[in-house]
Amino acid sequence: MRDRTEIEALVRDLHSVRGLMEAMRALEHEYANRLHVVDGLLEMGDVEQAKSYVSQISSMSRSLGEGLRARIAPPELAALLLAKITVAAEQDVHMEVTAGSRLERPQVDQAELLTIVGNLLDNAVDALANTPRPRTVTVQFDDADGVFIAVRDNGPGVPADKIEQVVVDGYSTKDPRPACGVESGWPWCGGSSTGQGEPWTCSRARRQF
């Protein structure tokens, strides 16, 4: 017999690793596409255009990464956000971290934080499936009074008759699967819907640690 808390922690860790692996897969796919473009330009003898393209994408990637690190101190979280932005772009979803976001190194379990953020972002992108363009997801962080996370999308929103249910442990609108999803984050989270998207807010006060 093993303690349930230990099992749940292991499941959260596994889910975080799976999320990072999926994000890395998307990054690999994106970089492969870029290499194909460079290879094609070189094959056509357009060396200057290839140089310009490499310079452009390098500048964009560096700027995005530096911008995230300047606002989001935990390197694992900054890396996850960068990867999720790439994953979202593959699905024609524009994802961004708000300019005013700030998060130093919070005194929380890093694996749990990654799981919560990853699930909130995944759910926001999923909510935009089959919706008209533009599709946008924004995420906001604030550590002025604990850890504050808000994720918004411009999807259809949570149905009015489901709002009370979405914060019930184990509830999901998706196909049943082992309990390694967003429910692991609900002790932090509360939600609301305006009907114009899905704003979810998570917070944890410093005094709890």
N, CA, C and O of each residue as an XYZ file, in Angstrom:
836
protein
N       0.843     -1.191      0.000
C       0.000      0.000      0.000
C       0.888      1.253      0.000
O       1.915      1.294      0.677
N       0.485      2.260     -0.757
C       1.234      3.507     -0.806
C       0.298      4.665     -0.483
O      -0.887      4.636     -0.818
N       0.840      5.671      0.163
C       0.058      6.831      0.546
C      -0.533      7.511     -0.690
O       0.162      7.729     -1.682
N      -1.838      7.845     -0.615
C      -2.510      8.443     -1.766
C      -1.873      9.776     -2.164
O      -1.762     10.091     -3.349
N      -1.457     10.552     -1.163
C      -0.821     11.840     -1.452
C       0.439     11.649     -2.279
O       0.712     12.416     -3.202
N       1.215     10.604     -1.933
C       2.436     10.317     -2.684
C       2.110      9.927     -4.118
O       2.777     10.368     -5.054
N       1.078      9.096     -4.290
C       0.672      8.673     -5.632
C       0.220      9.875     -6.453
O       0.591     10.010     -7.619
N      -0.587     10.754     -5.841
C      -1.071     11.932     -6.558
C       0.086     12.840     -6.962
O       0.071     13.427     -8.044
N       1.092     12.954     -6.090
C       2.265     13.768     -6.416
C       3.019     13.172     -7.597
O       3.477     13.897     -8.480
N       3.145     11.842     -7.609
C       3.828     11.174     -8.717
C       3.064     11.362    -10.022
O       3.667     11.561    -11.077
N       1.730     11.298     -9.948
C       0.904     11.487    -11.136
C       1.063     12.904    -11.672
O       1.153     13.107    -12.883
N       1.098     13.892    -10.765
C       1.293     15.277    -11.195
C       2.648     15.453    -11.870
O       2.770     16.125    -12.895
N       3.668     14.829    -11.266
C       5.006     14.922    -11.859
C       5.023     14.314    -13.253
O       5.614     14.872    -14.178
N       4.364     13.154    -13.398
C       4.305     12.482    -14.693
C       3.587     13.345    -15.715
O       4.016     13.452    -16.864
N       2.492     13.958    -15.288
C       1.740     14.808    -16.206
C       2.574     16.008    -16.641
O       2.532     16.413    -17.803
N       3.336     16.575    -15.700
C       4.202     17.710    -16.037
C       5.245     17.306    -17.063
O       5.512     18.042    -18.014
N       5.841     16.122    -16.864
C       6.854     15.631    -17.791
C       6.245     15.402    -19.167
O       6.848     15.748    -20.182
N       5.042     14.816    -19.203
C       4.374     14.591    -20.486
C       4.095     15.913    -21.193
O       4.264     16.031    -22.407
N       3.665     16.907    -20.415
C       3.399     18.211    -21.001
C       4.646     18.835    -21.587
O       4.608     19.413    -22.673
N       5.753     18.721    -20.869
C       7.017     19.259    -21.363
C       7.486     18.508    -22.601
O       8.027     19.112    -23.528
N       7.280     17.184    -22.622
C       7.664     16.391    -23.789
C       6.861     16.813    -25.011
O       7.404     16.910    -26.111
N       5.564     17.064    -24.820
C       4.723     17.502    -25.930
C       5.171     18.876    -26.428
O       5.203     19.139    -27.630
N       5.513     19.739    -25.482
C       5.988     21.068    -25.863
C       7.307     20.972    -26.622
O       7.516     21.686    -27.603
N       8.194     20.091    -26.168
C       9.472     19.898    -26.851
C       9.259     19.329    -28.246
O       9.981     19.681    -29.179
N       8.269     18.452    -28.394
C       7.967     17.899    -29.709
C       7.545     19.014    -30.666
O       7.952     19.043    -31.827
N       6.724     19.928    -30.155
C       6.273     21.040    -30.989
C       7.442     21.940    -31.379
O       7.531     22.404    -32.516
N       8.335     22.178    -30.424
C       9.513     22.990    -30.725
C      10.391     22.318    -31.775
O      10.906     22.971    -32.682
N      10.553     20.996    -31.638
C      11.349     20.241    -32.612
C      10.734     20.364    -34.004
O      11.443     20.546    -34.994
N       9.405     20.262    -34.067
C       8.703     20.368    -35.341
C       8.884     21.759    -35.941
O       9.101     21.908    -37.144
N       8.791     22.775    -35.081
C       8.949     24.149    -35.554
C      10.355     24.385    -36.093
O      10.528     24.990    -37.151
N      11.355     23.907    -35.360
C      12.737     24.091    -35.804
C      13.012     23.313    -37.087
O      13.769     23.771    -37.943
N      12.395     22.129    -37.222
C      12.561     21.346    -38.446
C      12.000     22.112    -39.645
O      12.607     22.138    -40.716
N      10.836     22.733    -39.453
C      10.251     23.532    -40.531
C      11.181     24.672    -40.944
O      11.342     24.955    -42.131
N      11.785     25.318    -39.957
C      12.688     26.428    -40.252
C      13.926     25.950    -41.005
O      14.406     26.615    -41.923
N      14.432     24.786    -40.601
C      15.592     24.229    -41.304
C      15.247     23.899    -42.751
O      16.072     24.076    -43.647
N      14.023     23.417    -42.976
C      13.593     23.107    -44.342
C      13.557     24.382    -45.192
O      13.941     24.373    -46.361
N      13.091     25.471    -44.586
C      13.052     26.744    -45.316
C      14.469     27.182    -45.688
O      14.731     27.564    -46.828
N      15.376     27.122    -44.712
C      16.769     27.511    -44.966
C      17.386     26.623    -46.040
O      18.064     27.101    -46.948
N      17.136     25.314    -45.918
C      17.683     24.367    -46.892
C      17.161     24.665    -48.293
O      17.908     24.619    -49.270
N      15.853     24.973    -48.377
C      15.267     25.282    -49.674
C      15.857     26.535    -50.293
O      16.134     26.573    -51.492
N      16.048     27.561    -49.473
C      16.633     28.801    -49.972
C      18.061     28.585    -50.464
O      18.458     29.129    -51.494
N      18.829     27.788    -49.721
C      20.206     27.505    -50.133
C      20.240     26.676    -51.406
O      21.091     26.887    -52.270
N      19.304     25.726    -51.519
C      19.237     24.895    -52.729
C      18.957     25.755    -53.957
O      19.437     25.463    -55.052
N      18.173     26.820    -53.765
C      17.857     27.715    -54.882
C      18.950     28.751    -55.099
O      18.860     29.585    -56.000
N      19.983     28.691    -54.264
C      21.091     29.622    -54.414
C      20.838     31.001    -53.840
O      21.611     31.927    -54.085
N      19.769     31.147    -53.083
C      19.423     32.453    -52.513
C      20.049     32.580    -51.126
O      19.352     32.544    -50.112
N      21.368     32.728    -51.099
C      22.118     32.751    -49.839
C      21.746     33.957    -48.986
O      21.571     33.832    -47.774
N      21.626     35.114    -49.608
C      21.319     36.331    -48.850
C      19.950     36.241    -48.182
O      19.774     36.676    -47.044
N      18.979     35.671    -48.905
C      17.644     35.512    -48.319
C      17.682     34.519    -47.162
O      16.984     34.696    -46.164
N      18.497     33.476    -47.299
C      18.641     32.496    -46.222
C      19.236     33.156    -44.983
O      18.780     32.922    -43.863
N      20.262     33.986    -45.195
C      20.872     34.702    -44.075
C      19.860     35.623    -43.396
O      19.787     35.695    -42.170
N      19.093     36.316    -44.211
C      18.092     37.241    -43.680
C      17.034     36.500    -42.867
O      16.612     36.960    -41.806
N      16.612     35.339    -43.385
C      15.594     34.540    -42.694
C      16.120     34.043    -41.355
O      15.426     34.136    -40.342
N      17.348     33.515    -41.343
C      17.947     33.022    -40.097
C      18.079     34.151    -39.084
O      17.793     33.968    -37.901
N      18.506     35.302    -39.545
C      18.656     36.459    -38.661
C      17.316     36.887    -38.077
O      17.218     37.246    -36.904
N      16.281     36.843    -38.921
C      14.950     37.258    -38.483
C      14.390     36.335    -37.410
O      13.921     36.799    -36.371
N      14.440     35.015    -37.662
C      13.855     34.085    -36.699
C      14.685     34.020    -35.422
O      14.146     33.810    -34.336
N      15.997     34.200    -35.553
C      16.854     34.200    -34.369
C      16.524     35.389    -33.478
O      16.461     35.269    -32.255
N      16.318     36.524    -34.107
C      15.989     37.738    -33.367
C      14.638     37.609    -32.680
O      14.481     38.021    -31.531
N      13.657     37.036    -33.383
C      12.323     36.869    -32.815
C      12.349     35.922    -31.628
O      11.760     36.215    -30.587
N      13.029     34.782    -31.773
C      13.100     33.794    -30.697
C      13.837     34.350    -29.491
O      13.412     34.164    -28.351
N      14.941     35.033    -29.750
C      15.733     35.607    -28.659
C      14.935     36.674    -27.924
O      14.967     36.747    -26.696
N      14.220     37.500    -28.678
C      13.429     38.573    -28.080
C      12.321     38.012    -27.201
O      12.090     38.503    -26.096
N      11.630     36.977    -27.695
C      10.555     36.362    -26.921
C      11.097     35.720    -25.658
O      10.544     35.900    -24.573
N      12.188     34.964    -25.803
C      12.776     34.297    -24.649
C      13.269     35.277    -23.605
O      13.040     35.090    -22.410
N      13.950     36.329    -24.057
C      14.465     37.331    -23.131
C      13.326     38.082    -22.454
O      13.412     38.424    -21.275
N      12.258     38.338    -23.207
C      11.108     39.029    -22.638
C      10.449     38.217    -21.534
O      10.038     38.764    -20.511
N      10.351     36.912    -21.747
C       9.760     36.043    -20.728
C      10.639     35.973    -19.495
O      10.144     36.088    -18.374
N      11.935     35.787    -19.685
C      12.842     35.664    -18.543
C      12.910     36.954    -17.733
O      13.145     36.918    -16.525
N      12.708     38.084    -18.389
C      12.741     39.361    -17.679
C      11.556     39.503    -16.733
O      11.632     40.223    -15.738
N      10.457     38.812    -17.048
C       9.244     38.930    -16.230
C       8.969     37.692    -15.401
O       8.384     37.783    -14.322
N       9.392     36.518    -15.904
C       9.116     35.242    -15.246
C      10.436     34.647    -14.789
O      11.203     34.134    -15.604
N      10.707     34.712    -13.488
C      12.010     34.292    -12.966
C      12.256     32.783    -13.000
O      13.355     32.369    -13.371
N      11.274     31.931    -12.626
C      11.554     30.489    -12.639
C      11.878     30.016    -14.060
O      11.012     30.098    -14.931
N      13.082     29.530    -14.321
C      13.458     29.153    -15.691
C      12.587     28.049    -16.268
O      12.313     28.043    -17.468
N      12.141     27.100    -15.419
C      11.300     26.008    -15.914
C       9.961     26.545    -16.422
O       9.449     26.097    -17.447
N       9.408     27.505    -15.694
C       8.125     28.080    -16.102
C       8.284     28.916    -17.366
O       7.436     28.860    -18.257
N       9.361     29.689    -17.449
C       9.610     30.482    -18.654
C       9.767     29.572    -19.870
O       9.264     29.877    -20.951
N      10.472     28.448    -19.684
C      10.660     27.490    -20.779
C       9.330     26.865    -21.187
O       9.057     26.686    -22.374
N       8.499     26.532    -20.187
C       7.188     25.951    -20.483
C       6.336     26.939    -21.275
O       5.692     26.562    -22.253
N       6.333     28.189    -20.857
C       5.545     29.206    -21.554
C       6.015     29.380    -22.992
O       5.201     29.480    -23.909
N       7.328     29.415    -23.186
C       7.878     29.548    -24.536
C       7.436     28.380    -25.409
O       7.065     28.562    -26.569
N       7.480     27.185    -24.838
C       7.077     25.996    -25.594
C       5.581     26.012    -25.888
O       5.164     25.673    -26.995
N       4.771     26.404    -24.906
C       3.320     26.437    -25.101
C       2.929     27.465    -26.157
O       1.987     27.251    -26.919
N       3.652     28.577    -26.200
C       3.386     29.586    -27.228
C       3.630     29.000    -28.614
O       2.881     29.267    -29.554
N       4.686     28.197    -28.728
C       4.999     27.542    -30.003
C       3.944     26.503    -30.360
O       3.511     26.415    -31.509
N       3.531     25.712    -29.358
C       2.490     24.703    -29.579
C       1.205     25.377    -30.048
O       0.565     24.912    -30.991
N       0.830     26.465    -29.394
C      -0.399     27.174    -29.752
C      -0.327     27.715    -31.175
O      -1.304     27.652    -31.922
N       0.837     28.249    -31.545
C       0.996     28.797    -32.893
C       0.777     27.728    -33.952
O       0.255     28.016    -35.029
N       1.177     26.487    -33.650
C       0.953     25.386    -34.592
C      -0.531     25.158    -34.832
O      -0.929     24.662    -35.886
N      -1.359     25.527    -33.836
C      -2.808     25.350    -33.945
C      -3.504     26.661    -34.305
O      -4.712     26.815    -34.122
N      -2.716     27.596    -34.819
C      -3.242     28.893    -35.252
C      -3.886     29.658    -34.096
O      -4.921     30.305    -34.260
N      -3.258     29.570    -32.937
C      -3.716     30.305    -31.753
C      -2.595     31.240    -31.312
O      -1.456     30.815    -31.123
N      -2.931     32.510    -31.153
C      -1.940     33.479    -30.675
C      -1.973     33.500    -29.148
O      -2.976     33.886    -28.547
N      -0.873     33.085    -28.530
C      -0.783     33.061    -27.071
C       0.274     34.061    -26.626
O       1.340     34.158    -27.234
N      -0.022     34.799    -25.571
C       0.950     35.762    -25.071
C       0.834     35.927    -23.563
O      -0.228     35.731    -22.973
N       1.960     36.292    -22.958
C       2.004     36.640    -21.543
C       1.868     38.152    -21.464
O       2.592     38.873    -22.150
N       0.951     38.644    -20.637
C       0.700     40.079    -20.574
C       1.960     40.853    -20.206
O       2.812     40.365    -19.463
N       2.061     42.057    -20.735
C       3.253     42.880    -20.529
C       3.490     43.195    -19.054
O       4.633     43.353    -18.626
N       2.420     43.286    -18.283
C       2.559     43.627    -16.871
C       2.792     42.445    -15.955
O       2.856     42.612    -14.737
N       2.918     41.258    -16.515
C       3.109     40.060    -15.692
C       4.455     40.081    -14.983
O       5.465     40.490    -15.555
N       4.455     39.638    -13.735
C       5.683     39.511    -12.956
C       5.557     38.296    -12.047
O       4.531     38.099    -11.396
N       6.602     37.488    -12.009
C       6.628     36.352    -11.094
C       8.075     36.048    -10.742
O       8.855     35.616    -11.590
N       8.419     36.276     -9.498
C       9.748     35.920     -9.024
C       9.754     34.424     -8.714
O       9.003     33.674     -9.338
N      10.555     33.980     -7.795
C      10.597     32.548     -7.481
C       9.642     32.256     -6.326
O      10.016     32.390     -5.161
N       8.408     31.857     -6.649
C       7.408     31.655     -5.598
C       7.735     30.444     -4.727
O       8.327     29.470     -5.190
N       7.340     30.525     -3.464
C       7.576     29.425     -2.530
C       6.466     28.388     -2.661
O       5.692     28.160     -1.731
N       6.408     27.774     -3.818
C       5.413     26.743     -4.092
C       6.115     25.571     -4.756
O       7.248     25.696     -5.222
N       5.446     24.447     -4.796
C       5.986     23.270     -5.455
C       6.068     23.534     -6.956
O       5.052     23.804     -7.596
N       7.279     23.457     -7.520
C       7.476     23.787     -8.925
C       6.718     22.853     -9.859
O       6.151     23.294    -10.859
N       6.708     21.560     -9.531
C       5.992     20.600    -10.380
C       4.503     20.912    -10.390
O       3.853     20.827    -11.432
N       3.967     21.272     -9.236
C       2.551     21.606     -9.144
C       2.248     22.873     -9.936
O       1.238     22.950    -10.635
N       3.128     23.865     -9.822
C       2.942     25.111    -10.568
C       2.953     24.861    -12.073
O       2.113     25.393    -12.798
N       3.902     24.053    -12.541
C       3.981     23.737    -13.969
C       2.740     22.990    -14.434
O       2.233     23.232    -15.530
N       2.253     22.078    -13.593
C       1.053     21.320    -13.945
C      -0.148     22.238    -14.084
O      -0.904     22.137    -15.050
N      -0.325     23.130    -13.122
C      -1.467     24.038    -13.143
C      -1.417     24.949    -14.363
O      -2.400     25.067    -15.095
N      -0.282     25.590    -14.579
C      -0.158     26.510    -15.712
C      -0.317     25.761    -17.031
O      -1.023     26.218    -17.929
N       0.340     24.612    -17.144
C       0.240     23.822    -18.368
C      -1.178     23.411    -18.678
O      -1.614     23.494    -19.827
N      -1.909     22.963    -17.660
C      -3.293     22.539    -17.871
C      -4.202     23.704    -18.229
O      -5.047     23.583    -19.116
N      -4.037     24.826    -17.549
C      -4.858     25.991    -17.862
C      -4.643     26.444    -19.305
O      -5.600     26.775    -20.005
N      -3.389     26.457    -19.746
C      -3.097     26.875    -21.118
C      -3.613     25.859    -22.131
O      -4.172     26.234    -23.162
N      -3.425     24.573    -21.838
C      -3.928     23.531    -22.739
C      -5.439     23.618    -22.877
O      -5.977     23.509    -23.979
N      -6.128     23.815    -21.747
C      -7.586     23.893    -21.778
C      -8.060     25.119    -22.555
O      -9.064     25.059    -23.264
N      -7.335     26.230    -22.420
C      -7.708     27.439    -23.152
C      -7.562     27.229    -24.655
O      -8.424     27.643    -25.431
N      -6.468     26.584    -25.065
C      -6.264     26.300    -26.491
C      -7.327     25.322    -26.989
O      -7.874     25.498    -28.077
N      -7.620     24.286    -26.189
C      -8.654     23.318    -26.568
C     -10.010     23.997    -26.740
O     -10.790     23.620    -27.614
N     -10.290     25.003    -25.903
C     -11.578     25.694    -25.963
C     -11.760     26.461    -27.267
O     -12.880     26.810    -27.639
N     -10.657     26.720    -27.958
C     -10.715     27.484    -29.206
C     -10.832     26.606    -30.442
O     -10.912     27.111    -31.562
N     -10.843     25.289    -30.239
C     -10.968     24.376    -31.380
C     -12.270     24.655    -32.129
O     -13.329     24.804    -31.520
N     -12.175     24.722    -33.442
C     -13.339     24.932    -34.310
C     -14.010     26.288    -34.110
O     -15.178     26.455    -34.461
N     -13.292     27.250    -33.555
C     -13.830     28.604    -33.420
C     -13.215     29.487    -34.498
O     -12.111     29.207    -34.965
N     -13.905     30.541    -34.900
C     -13.372     31.406    -35.960
C     -12.147     32.192    -35.506
O     -11.966     32.440    -34.314
N     -11.316     32.577    -36.456
C     -10.153     33.400    -36.172
C     -10.604     34.846    -35.928
O     -11.648     35.256    -36.436
N      -9.839     35.615    -35.165
C      -8.583     35.251    -34.497
C      -8.836     34.466    -33.221
O      -9.854     34.646    -32.554
N      -7.897     33.597    -32.895
C      -7.975     32.811    -31.664
C      -6.855     33.289    -30.748
O      -5.683     33.237    -31.120
N      -7.201     33.742    -29.584
C      -6.188     34.308    -28.690
C      -6.287     33.746    -27.277
O      -7.372     33.458    -26.773
N      -5.133     33.600    -26.662
C      -5.031     33.187    -25.258
C      -4.041     34.131    -24.587
O      -2.938     34.341    -25.090
N      -4.430     34.690    -23.465
C      -3.510     35.533    -22.702
C      -3.368     34.961    -21.300
O      -4.323     34.431    -20.731
N      -2.172     35.075    -20.757
C      -1.920     34.599    -19.394
C      -1.251     35.718    -18.613
O      -0.348     36.395    -19.106
N      -1.712     35.894    -17.395
C      -1.194     36.948    -16.531
C      -0.674     36.345    -15.234
O      -1.307     35.466    -14.650
N       0.484     36.824    -14.787
C       1.071     36.403    -13.513
C       1.279     37.625    -12.628
O       1.617     38.708    -13.105
N       1.071     37.428    -11.326
C       1.317     38.503    -10.368
C       1.711     37.865     -9.041
O       1.057     36.932     -8.576
N       2.774     38.369     -8.439
C       3.208     37.817     -7.160
C       3.205     38.873     -6.056
O       3.916     38.742     -5.060
N       2.393     39.928     -6.243
C       2.332     40.987     -5.238
C       1.779     40.471     -3.912
O       2.173     40.948     -2.848
N       0.875     39.508     -3.970
C       0.277     38.952     -2.757
C       0.067     37.460     -2.954
O      -1.065     37.000     -3.099
N       1.152     36.711     -2.960
C       1.070     35.284     -3.218
C       1.323     35.003     -4.687
O       2.117     35.691     -5.328
N       0.652     33.999     -5.218
C       0.800     33.641     -6.632
C      -0.555     33.803     -7.306
O      -1.524     33.141     -6.934
N      -0.619     34.680     -8.293
C      -1.853     34.944     -9.029
C      -1.636     34.569    -10.484
O      -0.684     35.026    -11.116
N      -2.527     33.731    -11.014
C      -2.453     33.300    -12.410
C      -3.829     33.475    -13.031
O      -4.816     32.974    -12.491
N      -3.911     34.169    -14.144
C      -5.180     34.331    -14.854
C      -4.969     33.981    -16.319
O      -4.073     34.520    -16.968
N      -5.797     33.075    -16.840
C      -5.723     32.669    -18.246
C      -7.052     33.004    -18.908
O      -8.118     32.651    -18.403
N      -6.977     33.679    -20.031
C      -8.193     34.072    -20.749
C      -8.089     33.653    -22.213
O      -7.018     33.704    -22.818
N      -9.226     33.238    -22.764
C      -9.285     32.969    -24.200
C     -10.547     33.606    -24.753
O     -11.435     33.989    -23.992
N     -10.633     33.721    -26.067
C     -11.812     34.321    -26.683
C     -12.723     33.258    -27.276
O     -13.374     33.476    -28.298
N     -12.759     32.098    -26.615
C     -13.640     31.017    -27.034
C     -15.061     31.218    -26.550
O     -15.401     32.296    -26.064
N     -15.901     30.193    -26.677
C     -17.324     30.314    -26.351
C     -17.625     30.414    -24.866
O     -18.729     30.810    -24.493
N     -16.673     30.066    -24.006
C     -16.913     30.154    -22.569
C     -17.537     28.895    -21.996
O     -17.962     28.003    -22.729
N     -17.583     28.840    -20.681
C     -18.182     27.708    -19.978
C     -19.698     27.873    -19.996
O     -20.189     28.953    -19.667
N     -20.460     26.836    -20.371
C     -21.920     26.936    -20.347
C     -22.409     27.357    -18.963
O     -21.864     26.924    -17.948
N     -23.425     28.192    -18.930
C     -23.919     28.731    -17.661
C     -24.288     27.643    -16.664
O     -24.105     27.814    -15.459
N     -24.811     26.516    -17.164
C     -25.242     25.459    -16.249
C     -24.088     24.589    -15.763
O     -24.300     23.656    -14.988
N     -22.856     24.888    -16.215
C     -21.696     24.087    -15.810
C     -20.734     24.860    -14.910
O     -19.772     24.288    -14.398
N     -20.984     26.153    -14.713
C     -20.030     26.988    -13.981
C     -19.743     26.454    -12.589
O     -18.587     26.426    -12.165
N     -20.778     26.027    -11.870
C     -20.570     25.537    -10.505
C     -19.863     24.187    -10.491
O     -19.199     23.842     -9.514
N     -20.005     23.423    -11.573
C     -19.440     22.077    -11.600
C     -17.951     22.048    -11.914
O     -17.249     21.125    -11.500
N     -17.463     23.050    -12.641
C     -16.088     22.965    -13.123
C     -15.050     23.015    -12.014
O     -13.899     22.638    -12.233
N     -15.435     23.477    -10.817
C     -14.477     23.502     -9.713
C     -14.649     22.309     -8.782
O     -14.026     22.249     -7.722
N     -15.495     21.360     -9.176
C     -15.675     20.138     -8.398
C     -14.572     19.158     -8.762
O     -14.326     18.901     -9.940
N     -13.911     18.614     -7.755
C     -12.801     17.689     -7.971
C     -13.220     16.533     -8.866
O     -14.190     15.833     -8.574
N     -12.489     16.334     -9.956
C     -12.740     15.217    -10.854
C     -13.648     15.539    -12.022
O     -13.730     14.750    -12.963
N     -14.344     16.688    -11.993
C     -15.247     17.019    -13.087
C     -14.464     17.423    -14.332
O     -13.462     18.132    -14.242
N     -14.923     16.970    -15.482
C     -14.288     17.340    -16.739
C     -15.293     17.240    -17.869
O     -16.171     16.377    -17.855
N     -15.166     18.123    -18.849
C     -16.002     18.046    -20.045
C     -15.348     17.182    -21.108
O     -15.926     16.935    -22.167
N     -14.128     16.722    -20.814
C     -13.395     15.889    -21.763
C     -13.672     14.421    -21.497
O     -14.329     14.063    -20.519
N     -13.159     13.576    -22.386
C     -13.321     12.142    -22.206
C     -12.668     11.707    -20.909
O     -11.633     12.253    -20.528
N     -13.263     10.717    -20.212
C     -12.671     10.250    -18.958
C     -11.243      9.777    -19.165
O     -10.914      9.157    -20.176
N     -10.387     10.089    -18.167
C      -9.005      9.633    -18.217
C      -8.488      9.613    -16.787
O      -9.148     10.145    -15.895
N      -7.334      9.017    -16.545
C      -6.802      8.989    -15.189
C      -6.674     10.392    -14.615
O      -6.426     11.353    -15.343
N      -6.844     10.497    -13.321
C      -6.875     11.805    -12.661
C      -5.495     12.442    -12.607
O      -4.841     12.439    -11.564
N      -5.061     12.983    -13.727
C      -3.766     13.664    -13.739
C      -3.893     15.000    -14.446
O      -2.905     15.570    -14.911
N      -5.135     15.498    -14.523
C      -5.359     16.729    -15.255
C      -5.465     17.927    -14.356
O      -4.821     18.004    -13.310
N      -6.289     18.861    -14.779
C      -6.336     20.143    -14.103
C      -6.880     20.048    -12.694
O      -6.666     20.956    -11.892
N      -7.590     18.955    -12.366
C      -8.146     18.865    -11.027
C      -7.089     18.919     -9.946
O      -7.383     19.295     -8.811
N      -5.861     18.550    -10.279
C      -4.790     18.612     -9.288
C      -4.494     20.045     -8.882
O      -3.814     20.275     -7.882
N      -4.991     21.004     -9.636
C      -4.738     22.396     -9.309
C      -5.902     23.102     -8.643
O      -5.767     24.257     -8.239
N      -7.046     22.435     -8.517
C      -8.215     23.147     -8.015
C      -8.101     23.650     -6.586
O      -8.818     24.595     -6.257
N      -7.261     23.102     -5.701
C      -7.111     23.730     -4.392
C      -6.604     25.170     -4.506
O      -6.754     25.954     -3.569
N      -6.007     25.519     -5.644
C      -5.524     26.883     -5.864
C      -6.564     27.751     -6.560
O      -6.497     28.977     -6.477
N      -7.522     27.133     -7.243
C      -8.209     27.849     -8.313
C      -9.671     28.119     -8.048
O     -10.336     27.418     -7.285
N     -10.148     29.162     -8.705
C     -11.564     29.468     -8.770
C     -11.829     29.940    -10.174
O     -10.901     30.365    -10.862
N     -13.080     29.881    -10.629
C     -13.313     30.270    -12.009
C     -14.596     31.044    -12.176
O     -15.466     31.038    -11.304
N     -14.702     31.704    -13.299
C     -15.926     32.400    -13.641
C     -15.983     32.501    -15.151
O     -14.966     32.350    -15.828
N     -17.165     32.756    -15.680
C     -17.304     32.885    -17.117
C     -18.184     34.071    -17.439
O     -19.219     34.272    -16.804
N     -17.783     34.856    -18.419
C     -18.583     35.992    -18.859
C     -19.389     35.637    -20.099
O     -20.210     36.428    -20.564
N     -19.148     34.431    -20.635
C     -19.789     34.059    -21.884
C     -18.989     34.511    -23.090
O     -19.337     34.174    -24.222
N     -17.931     35.263    -22.871
C     -17.093     35.753    -23.963
C     -15.717     35.117    -23.944
O     -14.769     35.675    -24.497
N     -15.596     33.979    -23.326
C     -14.301     33.327    -23.186
C     -14.251     32.628    -21.850
O     -15.282     32.464    -21.196
N     -13.076     32.216    -21.434
C     -12.959     31.477    -20.197
C     -11.871     32.051    -19.304
O     -10.735     31.578    -19.337
N     -12.200     33.073    -18.497
C     -11.183     33.572    -17.569
C     -11.126     32.721    -16.312
O     -12.124     32.577    -15.606
N      -9.966     32.162    -16.036
C      -9.777     31.373    -14.818
C      -8.695     32.019    -13.986
O      -7.643     32.398    -14.499
N      -8.958     32.142    -12.709
C      -8.017     32.795    -11.817
C      -7.570     31.836    -10.739
O      -8.396     31.187    -10.096
N      -6.255     31.741    -10.534
C      -5.695     30.891     -9.494
C      -4.825     31.738     -8.586
O      -4.072     32.593     -9.052
N      -4.929     31.501     -7.306
C      -4.075     32.246     -6.386
C      -3.796     31.427     -5.147
O      -4.561     30.539     -4.770
N      -2.664     31.754     -4.518
C      -2.308     31.104     -3.272
C      -1.567     32.125     -2.419
O      -0.523     32.632     -2.828
N      -2.085     32.423     -1.264
C      -1.507     33.478     -0.433
C      -0.190     33.036      0.181
O       0.001     31.854      0.465
N       0.714     33.980      0.386
C       2.012     33.681      0.973
C       1.868     33.095      2.369
O       2.646     32.226      2.761
N       0.881     33.563      3.118
C       0.766     33.135      4.503
C       0.457     31.649      4.647
O       0.511     31.121      5.757
N       0.139     30.973      3.569
C      -0.143     29.550      3.653
C       1.129     28.722      3.694
O       1.062     27.507      3.879
N       2.287     29.347      3.525
C       3.535     28.597      3.457
C       4.375     28.879      4.680
O       5.472     28.338      4.813
